[in-house]
Amino acid sequence: MDLFSRSWTALLAAVADLKDSDFAQPSGCAGWLVRDLVCHLVIDAQDVLITLVTPADTEPTRDAVTYWAVTRTPPTGDDPLDALTVRLAAAYEEPGLLKFHLDDVGSAAGRAARLVDPGLRVSTQDEVLTAGDYLSAYVLEWTLHHLDLVAHLPDAAGPSPESLAGARELLERIAGATFPSSFSDTDALLVGTGRRAPSDAEKARLGSLDTELPLVLG
């Protein structure tokens, strides 16, 4: 729960510090500019708010690991929902409006996460999780998108070491395997999720795990 708050607060702060010109730069998400990614974060924050006020009275069907639908096909940016995000982002016109909306909704999502009982069962996408597991899953979401945000912005602040380590640990649980210790947390996340291709040397160190990658999370 604490790691969720810290990873989300750091991501909101990184967006708040962006220059207007940064919003027109590419992000680490295929087919998306930074402005499109920030618009997606607004939608994510709304999803967190909706889920935390949608209690369930049945047993959990998912946890932080099984929450994710995993494929090996990286997104191309052509999915209809991805295209909708691009159109929504363009409708803001001014980066300041997008920043304001993310800060407004994002701050509310952060407060809701701090107030919720981690044992509360909540419903999302026709599945039931505890709030704690749901928010733990989002540490991975926030950290990956923080990396996406700064992918082409060398002066922007990236995720904290704690968020990177927590996200790596969850990705390894999803993979059912550990990445080599020679991989930094950032490299494990980028290579593991297909955000960059491994070098020949990295492939050799990955061994049989290389044949299971990338882990594309949805």
N, C-alpha and C positions, 0 to 999 in steps of 0.2 A: 504494500500500500504506500509506504514511504517512498519507495523507488519510483512508483508511478508518478507521484507528485513532483519529485525532483526532476525526472526525465521530461515531464510535460512543462514544468516551469522553465526549464532550460530551453526547450524548443520554442515556447512563446517568446522568451527573451531574445532568442536569435532572430526570430521574425521581426520583432519590434525594432531591432537594431539595423535592419536592412535599409539600404538606400533605395530610392525610387527606381533607379536604373537597374538594380539587382533583380527586380521582378521580371525583367525581359530576358534574363539569362536562362540558359537551359538548366534543368534540374537533373537529379540522378534517376528520375522516372522516365522511361522511354516515351517520347512524344509530348512531354509536359515541360513548360517553362516553370520558373519559380512561382510565378503568380498562380499557375494551375495547381501546383502542389499546395500552396497556401490555401487556396479555395477548398481543396480536398480536406485539409486539416479542419476547416470550419465544419464541413460535413461530418468528419470524424467526431469532433467535439459535440455536435448535436446528437450523434449516435450514442455517445457515452451518457449524456444527460437523459436521453429517452430510455436507455437500458436500465440505468440506476433507479428509475422511477417506474419500472415495469416488473413488479415482484411476481414470483412463481411459487406455486404450492406443491410442486412435484419434485422428485429427486433430480439432482443434476445429471445431465446427459453428456456434458463436456467439462473439461478442465482447461487449465492454461495451455497445455500441450495439444490436446485433441480439439481445441477451439478452431484450429487452423485447418483449412482445406489446402492440401499440398499437391501441386503438380510440378512437372519439370519443364513447362512451357512458359518462357518469359513473356510478359505482356508486350504488345506492339504499340499500344496507344490507340488502337482502332476500335476497341470495345465501345459499344454505345454509351455506357455509363462514363467511361473515360472521356468520350467526346462531349458529353453533357457537362462535365466538370470544366472543360476548356471553354465552352460557351458561357457558363456561369461566371468564370473568372474574368472573361473579357467584358462582361456586363458591368463589372465594378468600375471600369475605366480608370479610376484613380487608385494607385497603390494604397494611399492613406485610408480609403474606405475599406479596403480588404483587411488592412492591419487592424482597423477599429473593430470590425465585425469579429475577427478571430480573437482579439483581446477580450471582447465582451462575452462571447459564447465560451471561449476557452477558459476564462477565469471562472465562469459559472460551473463548467465541467470539473475544474480543479477543486472548487469548493465542495461540490457534490461528492467527489471521490474521498475527500478528507472526512466528510460527515457520515458516509455510509457504513453500516455494519458489514465487515468482510464476510461474515457468515450468511448474509442475506442471499436468498436464491433469486436470481433475476433471469429474465427471458430475453433472448435476442435471436433473430433468424431461426425461429422455431426450435431453439435449443435452450436448455437451462444450465446455468453455471452459478457458482457462488460469486458474489461481487468481488471477493478477493481474487479468485481465479481470473475473472473477466479483466480486472484491472492489471493483473500480472501479465496477461497476454498483451495488453496494450503497451507495456514497457518495451516490448519488441517492436511494436508498430511505431511508437514515437521515436525510438532510437534509429530504426532504419530510415524513417522519413527525415530525421535530423541529418543523417548522412546524405540523403538525397538533396536536402536543402542546400548544403554547403559544398556539394560535389564540384561545382565550378565557381565557387566563391571563396578563394583562399584566405581572405581576410575575415571571414565570418567564423564565429565561435561554434565549435562542434559539440557533440555529446560529451557528458562527463565520463571519466573512467569507470565510475560505478554503474552508469547506465549501459555502457558498452559491455562490461563484464556480465551484468545481469541479462542483457539481450543475448549474448553469446551462450550463456548457460542454458537459456530456454531453447535457443536454436539447436543446441547439441541434444537436448532432450527430444526435440521434434525429430531430429535426424536419427536418434538412437545410436549415436557415435560421437566421439570427441574429435575436434580438429587438432592437428599437430600443435604442440606447444610453441613451435617456431612461428606460428601464425599469430599476429597481433589480433586483439579482439576486433578491430576494424576490418582487417583482412579476412578474418573468419566470417564476418557478417556480409561483407561485399561479395566474396567468392561463393559463400554458402548459398546466398539468395540470387546468384546470377547477375549481380550488379556489375561485376567485372569478371573476365575470364582468368583462370589461374595460369600462371606461367608454367613452362615445362618443369621447372624445378619444384614448383608448388604441387603440380600434378603428381610428381614422383613421391613427394612427402605425404600426399593425401592417400595414396595407395588405392584400396578398393572403394574408399569413400568417394573418390572422384567419379565413379560410375553412377553414384546416386544423386549427383548434383546437376543442376541447381535445385534448391528447394524453393519453389515459387509459392509464396504464401498468399492465400486469399480468404 
